Amino acid sequence: MAEETRIERRLERRLARVSTPRGAAIVIASVTTSITLIAGAMMTVIDRDSFPSLGSGMWWAVQTVTTVGYGDHVPVTRAGQFVAAL
């Protein structure tokens, strides 16, 4: 078999870290935080009437991720509802 490339070695090191409970927790927290931030920003851009500021989009995203769902901010447009469904 051919010699491992630098990318393959780097990927193996990252996968080895994820196999520990601490590494898995870091990956889960990072992915969840990233998705929350991206969804909040997207909602602010897509559904400007319901989410006039970045803060309101982030508030909606945090409510959605934590399943609190106060209902004070909800998407109204079809595009906003599509993003919320994703």
JOZILIN-V650458 format. One record per residue. N is the residue number from 1. OMEGA is omega in degrees with one decimal (* if undefined). Layout:
# JOZILIN-V650458
n = {N N}
omega = {OMEGA OMEGA}
This chain:
# JOZILIN-V650458
n = {1 2 3 4 5 6 7 8 9 10 11 12 13 14 15 16 17 18 19 20 21 22 23 24 25 26 27 28 29 30 31 32 33 34 35 36 37 38 39 40 41 42 43 44 45 46 47 48 49 50 51 52 53 54 55 56 57 58 59 60 61 62 63 64 65 66 67 68 69 70 71 72 73 74 75 76 77 78 79 80 81 82 83 84 85 86}
omega = {-177.8 179.2 -179.4 176.6 -179.5 179.3 178.8 177.9 179.8 178.9 178.2 177.6 179.9 178.5 178.6 178.8 -178.4 -177.6 175.3 179.0 179.7 178.5 178.3 179.1 178.6 179.2 -179.7 179.6 -179.8 -179.5 179.8 178.8 179.6 179.9 179.1 179.8 -179.6 -179.5 178.3 178.4 178.6 -178.6 178.4 -179.6 -172.7 -175.6 -173.3 -179.1 -178.1 -177.5 -174.1 -178.8 177.4 178.5 179.0 175.9 178.3 178.3 177.9 -177.8 179.0 177.2 -177.8 -178.5 -178.4 179.9 175.2 174.8 178.8 -179.9 178.9 174.8 177.9 178.0 -178.0 -177.4 178.5 179.7 177.9 178.5 177.6 177.8 179.4 179.2 178.3 *}
